[in-house]
């Protein structure tokens, strides 16, 4: 994964996490992070970023 790809995933995760947190609370976002052994975006393994984004985006889409 290139630095640009990593940065793009992080930005997308932050955006989805913000939307989810504002609508249903941060516990939902935290539960996704915890499944990947992290408590924050910074703790996520770069190879997990696409999967974390996919999960958060799916949750966000269900909220619309």
C-alpha angles and dihedrals in degrees: 000000000000123000090250092053091048092049091048092052091048092051091047092048091050091051094048092044090052093051093046093046093050093051105037107005138265094276090081092053092044091053090056091049091048092055086063094046095256138114096197142015091264091059095053117110108244091234089060095054096092092050094046090049091049092052094047093045091052090052091047091050091052089055094059 
